[in-house]
Amino acid sequence: RRFEYDPLELEEEKEDSSKPLILIAEDNRDMIFYLTTVLRDEFNIVVAHNGQQAMDFAEEKIPDLIISDLMMPVVDGNKLCSHIKSSVMTSHIPIIVLTAKTSSEDRIQLIKAGADAYMTKPFIEEELKAKINQLLKSRKELREKYGQVVLDSQNASPELTNDSNFEFLQKVTDIIYREMKNIDFFPQGLASEMCVSPSQLNRKIKSISGLNATNYILKVRLNRAKKLLTTSQKPIGEIAMDCGFNDFAYFSRTFKKEFGITPSKYQRMPHLSN
């Protein structure tokens, strides 16, 4: 098999699982045993036994966080960090590096490689968990910022405009707007334009927006319809068609589910006009 799994580990990430997926890149079986034992109750765990395996798995499955040893065969922790942070598919993934090295030069090299945090061995279990949860919380807050800016057309801060993940989501959203009426375009056409597979696109969008690709596309369409209901004089049915909804009943149901009000009632509320 391409990836080796320790008997302790969960076999695969479940799409509907509430647990984040953590990739552990580590070649020492004792450390693998310790980390999986410590983390498996709160997280889905998968193990790569060298840096190359970790790079391949990260590109394919897009974990929520990576814990990597610094010294590994084939590809070490520094090179793994550099690769993860330079790839458009994985650049958003937080990385914690575990190292026995303590010199300032080593720490500087890790920071330059893109490590989000590093811990010196031996480390305290609670400190590791605290770092994991803090990094995952930061990612969640950033996802919310992405959604506010992209979906609500808010002005992006310089920090976001220079963020490759924001650029990715903005490009996806622009394509959705362009092809909104073309129902057959999704998801294969969108994935092709983004130069990724549909499954990779799904995981990437979910990792940076919190929604899978289907739900993100739906949300963009609904937000577009919401705006048109207050800025256009077109009938509701025509607006629904313009936003990719051929079934008016389905449009009404999903609109009410998203915004808590039917399209017709929303359109009649002048105080909501933009």
VEXTORBA-9607 format. One record per residue (C-alpha): residue number from 1; residue in three letters; x negated, y negated, z negated. Coordinates in steps of 0.02 Angstrom, whole numbers, plus 50000, padded with zeros to 5 digits. Each point is the difference from the previous one (the first is absolute). Example, Ala and Ser with C-alpha at 12.3 -4.5 7.8 and 13.67 -1.06 7.14 Angstrom:
2
1; ALA; 49385; 50225; 49610 .
2; SER; 49931; 49828; 50033 .
This chain:
274
1; ARG; 50000; 50000; 50000 .
2; ARG; 49946; 49824; 50032 .
3; PHE; 50022; 49943; 49820 .
4; GLU; 49965; 50105; 49847 .
5; TYR; 50120; 49995; 49855 .
6; ASP; 49959; 50048; 49822 .
7; PRO; 50128; 50118; 49920 .
8; LEU; 50042; 49861; 49876 .
9; GLU; 50049; 49880; 50137 .
10; LEU; 50169; 49969; 50077 .
11; GLU; 49998; 50065; 50177 .
12; GLU; 50073; 49856; 50098 .
13; GLU; 50065; 49824; 49977 .
14; LYS; 50190; 50003; 49996 .
15; GLU; 50081; 49860; 50097 .
16; ASP; 50134; 49981; 49866 .
17; SER; 49881; 50019; 49853 .
18; SER; 49998; 49860; 49874 .
19; LYS; 49819; 50038; 49955 .
20; PRO; 49860; 49906; 50090 .
21; LEU; 49877; 50108; 50098 .
22; ILE; 49819; 49991; 49941 .
23; LEU; 49858; 50069; 50104 .
24; ILE; 49850; 50058; 49897 .
25; ALA; 49836; 50008; 50096 .
26; GLU; 49885; 50105; 49891 .
27; ASP; 49884; 50148; 50025 .
28; ASN; 49977; 50050; 49817 .
29; ARG; 50131; 50129; 49951 .
30; ASP; 49990; 49958; 49814 .
31; MET; 50039; 49818; 50039 .
32; ILE; 50140; 50053; 50118 .
33; PHE; 50075; 50107; 49862 .
34; TYR; 49988; 49857; 49876 .
35; LEU; 50075; 49868; 50115 .
36; THR; 50143; 50109; 50060 .
37; THR; 50040; 50052; 49822 .
38; VAL; 50002; 49819; 49942 .
39; LEU; 50101; 49930; 50147 .
40; ARG; 50115; 50136; 50067 .
41; ASP; 50147; 49960; 49884 .
42; GLU; 50014; 49822; 50065 .
43; PHE; 49936; 50016; 50178 .
44; ASN; 49999; 50116; 50150 .
45; ILE; 49819; 50056; 50020 .
46; VAL; 49901; 50063; 50148 .
47; VAL; 49813; 50033; 50006 .
48; ALA; 49869; 49977; 50137 .
49; HIS; 49833; 50080; 49959 .
50; ASN; 49893; 49878; 50097 .
51; GLY; 50013; 49825; 50074 .
52; GLN; 50037; 50058; 50177 .
53; GLN; 50148; 50104; 49943 .
54; ALA; 50062; 49850; 49901 .
55; MET; 49987; 49886; 50153 .
56; ASP; 50098; 50125; 50107 .
57; PHE; 50134; 50027; 49869 .
58; ALA; 50020; 49813; 49965 .
59; GLU; 50027; 49964; 50185 .
60; GLU; 50129; 50140; 50016 .
61; LYS; 50099; 49987; 49838 .
62; ILE; 49964; 49822; 49938 .
63; PRO; 49994; 50027; 49811 .
64; ASP; 50049; 49864; 49877 .
65; LEU; 49829; 49998; 49916 .
66; ILE; 49830; 50084; 50016 .
67; ILE; 49884; 50053; 49859 .
68; SER; 49827; 50038; 50069 .
69; ASP; 49836; 50060; 49931 .
70; LEU; 49852; 49895; 50057 .
71; MET; 49881; 50144; 50036 .
72; MET; 50080; 50127; 50118 .
73; PRO; 49943; 50110; 50144 .
74; VAL; 50027; 49956; 50184 .
75; VAL; 50065; 49822; 49965 .
76; ASP; 49967; 49912; 49835 .
77; GLY; 50115; 49884; 49903 .
78; ASN; 49928; 49840; 50073 .
79; LYS; 50026; 50057; 50179 .
80; LEU; 50173; 50064; 49957 .
81; CYS; 50048; 49830; 49929 .
82; SER; 49933; 49909; 50153 .
83; HIS; 50096; 50114; 50118 .
84; ILE; 50165; 49990; 49904 .
85; LYS; 49994; 49811; 49987 .
86; SER; 49954; 49974; 50184 .
87; SER; 50141; 50108; 50071 .
88; VAL; 50166; 49914; 50037 .
89; MET; 50092; 50157; 49942 .
90; THR; 49915; 50012; 49829 .
91; SER; 49933; 49827; 49957 .
92; HIS; 50139; 49971; 49872 .
93; ILE; 49957; 50154; 49894 .
94; PRO; 49921; 49957; 49831 .
95; ILE; 49840; 50095; 49961 .
96; ILE; 49926; 50040; 49830 .
97; VAL; 49821; 50064; 50006 .
98; LEU; 49929; 50109; 49862 .
99; THR; 49812; 49987; 49978 .
100; ALA; 49860; 50046; 49882 .
101; LYS; 49898; 49854; 50067 .
102; THR; 50003; 49843; 49896 .
103; SER; 49881; 49877; 50083 .
104; SER; 50064; 49832; 50061 .
105; GLU; 49937; 50042; 50176 .
106; ASP; 50110; 50155; 50005 .
107; ARG; 50151; 49903; 49941 .
108; ILE; 49970; 49863; 50128 .
109; GLN; 49986; 50131; 50138 .
110; LEU; 50166; 50077; 49948 .
111; ILE; 50086; 49830; 50001 .
112; LYS; 49930; 49962; 50172 .
113; ALA; 50062; 50170; 50062 .
114; GLY; 50176; 49953; 49946 .
115; ALA; 50027; 50093; 49837 .
116; ASP; 50143; 49923; 49902 .
117; ALA; 49932; 50066; 49835 .
118; TYR; 49861; 50110; 49936 .
119; MET; 49978; 50100; 49840 .
120; THR; 49840; 50063; 49923 .
121; LYS; 49996; 50183; 49949 .
122; PRO; 50045; 50055; 49870 .
123; PHE; 50159; 49897; 49995 .
124; ILE; 50152; 49991; 49887 .
125; GLU; 50158; 50083; 50066 .
126; GLU; 50113; 49855; 49949 .
127; GLU; 49887; 49874; 50085 .
128; LEU; 50011; 50097; 50163 .
129; LYS; 50190; 50008; 49989 .
130; ALA; 50007; 49814; 49960 .
131; LYS; 49896; 49958; 50154 .
132; ILE; 50107; 50112; 50110 .
133; ASN; 50163; 49923; 49940 .
134; GLN; 49932; 49823; 50013 .
135; LEU; 49944; 50027; 50181 .
136; LEU; 50166; 50082; 50047 .
137; LYS; 50094; 49856; 49918 .
138; SER; 49898; 49874; 50099 .
139; ARG; 50039; 50093; 50161 .
140; LYS; 50186; 49998; 49958 .
141; GLU; 49997; 49812; 49968 .
142; LEU; 49909; 49974; 50165 .
143; ARG; 50131; 50105; 50091 .
144; GLU; 50135; 49886; 49931 .
145; LYS; 49904; 49847; 50063 .
146; TYR; 49985; 50078; 50173 .
147; GLY; 50187; 50032; 50005 .
148; GLN; 50046; 49824; 49943 .
149; VAL; 49891; 49918; 50131 .
150; VAL; 50035; 50115; 50148 .
151; LEU; 50185; 50036; 49972 .
152; ASP; 50053; 49834; 49925 .
153; SER; 49894; 49894; 50118 .
154; GLN; 49910; 49914; 49858 .
155; ASN; 49836; 49910; 50031 .
156; ALA; 49851; 50114; 49973 .
157; SER; 49858; 49946; 49887 .
158; PRO; 49823; 49998; 50073 .
159; GLU; 49965; 50154; 49895 .
160; LEU; 50136; 50098; 50089 .
161; THR; 49966; 49935; 50176 .
162; ASN; 49823; 50070; 49986 .
163; ASP; 50063; 50167; 49934 .
164; SER; 49989; 50141; 50128 .
165; ASN; 50149; 50090; 49922 .
166; PHE; 50108; 49845; 50012 .
167; GLU; 49946; 49982; 50182 .
168; PHE; 50048; 50182; 50030 .
169; LEU; 50174; 49976; 49926 .
170; GLN; 50024; 49836; 50092 .
171; LYS; 49955; 50083; 50166 .
172; VAL; 50120; 50143; 49964 .
173; THR; 50138; 49875; 49958 .
174; ASP; 49967; 49898; 50158 .
175; ILE; 50017; 50158; 50106 .
176; ILE; 50162; 50047; 49910 .
177; TYR; 50070; 49827; 50041 .
178; ARG; 49946; 50015; 50182 .
179; GLU; 50076; 50174; 50023 .
180; MET; 50147; 49979; 49882 .
181; LYS; 50133; 50041; 50131 .
182; ASN; 49902; 50148; 50066 .
183; ILE; 50053; 50138; 49880 .
184; ASP; 49906; 50135; 50098 .
185; PHE; 49836; 49908; 49971 .
186; PHE; 49990; 50052; 49816 .
187; PRO; 49901; 50077; 49923 .
188; GLN; 49890; 50075; 50136 .
189; GLY; 49980; 49839; 50100 .
190; LEU; 49957; 49900; 49845 .
191; ALA; 49870; 50128; 49946 .
192; SER; 49924; 50002; 50174 .
193; GLU; 49983; 49810; 50003 .
194; MET; 49916; 50006; 49829 .
195; CYS; 49883; 50138; 50064 .
196; VAL; 50048; 50124; 49864 .
197; SER; 50107; 50156; 49985 .
198; PRO; 50181; 49982; 49939 .
199; SER; 49955; 50086; 49836 .
200; GLN; 49851; 49884; 49973 .
201; LEU; 50108; 49849; 50040 .
202; ASN; 50130; 50059; 49874 .
203; ARG; 49871; 50020; 49861 .
204; LYS; 49912; 49837; 50038 .
205; ILE; 50161; 49897; 50003 .
206; LYS; 50057; 50084; 49840 .
207; SER; 49834; 49966; 49914 .
208; ILE; 50004; 49813; 50039 .
209; SER; 50187; 49965; 49994 .
210; GLY; 50071; 50131; 49883 .
211; LEU; 50119; 50060; 50137 .
212; ASN; 49979; 50140; 50126 .
213; ALA; 49998; 49950; 50183 .
214; THR; 50185; 50036; 50031 .
215; ASN; 50057; 49898; 49851 .
216; TYR; 49880; 49859; 50038 .
217; ILE; 50065; 49987; 50179 .
218; LEU; 50178; 50000; 49931 .
219; LYS; 49957; 49864; 49875 .
220; VAL; 49925; 49890; 50136 .
221; ARG; 50156; 50023; 50107 .
222; LEU; 50116; 49960; 49855 .
223; ASN; 49902; 49844; 49953 .
224; ARG; 50006; 49943; 50181 .
225; ALA; 50189; 50029; 50004 .
226; LYS; 50020; 49905; 49836 .
227; LYS; 49910; 49850; 50072 .
228; LEU; 50099; 50004; 50163 .
229; LEU; 50165; 50006; 49905 .
230; THR; 49963; 49827; 49932 .
231; THR; 49912; 49923; 50150 .
232; SER; 50093; 50072; 50151 .
233; GLN; 50175; 49975; 50065 .
234; LYS; 50004; 50175; 50074 .
235; PRO; 50132; 50127; 49944 .
236; ILE; 49943; 50121; 49866 .
237; GLY; 50008; 50149; 50118 .
238; GLU; 49883; 49915; 50123 .
239; ILE; 49879; 49954; 49861 .
240; ALA; 50001; 50182; 49944 .
241; MET; 49957; 50055; 50178 .
242; ASP; 49862; 49870; 50012 .
243; CYS; 49923; 50073; 49843 .
244; GLY; 50004; 50180; 50061 .
245; PHE; 50164; 50058; 49921 .
246; ASN; 50111; 50085; 50129 .
247; ASP; 50121; 50062; 49867 .
248; PHE; 50090; 49853; 49920 .
249; ALA; 50066; 50103; 49853 .
250; TYR; 49824; 50059; 49960 .
251; PHE; 49937; 49821; 50011 .
252; SER; 50133; 49939; 49880 .
253; ARG; 49963; 50140; 49875 .
254; THR; 49812; 49976; 50000 .
255; PHE; 50016; 49810; 49993 .
256; LYS; 50114; 50010; 49848 .
257; LYS; 49886; 50128; 49918 .
258; GLU; 49849; 49887; 50025 .
259; PHE; 50076; 49831; 49956 .
260; GLY; 50155; 50044; 49898 .
261; ILE; 50120; 49914; 50120 .
262; THR; 50079; 50041; 50169 .
263; PRO; 49934; 49911; 50156 .
264; SER; 50167; 49912; 50029 .
265; LYS; 50008; 49932; 49822 .
266; TYR; 49819; 49948; 50009 .
267; GLN; 50029; 49907; 50163 .
268; ARG; 50143; 49903; 49922 .
269; MET; 49893; 49934; 49857 .
270; PRO; 49935; 49831; 50064 .
271; HIS; 49897; 49968; 49843 .
272; LEU; 49888; 50144; 50051 .
273; SER; 49959; 49921; 50168 .
274; ASN; 49816; 49967; 50031 .
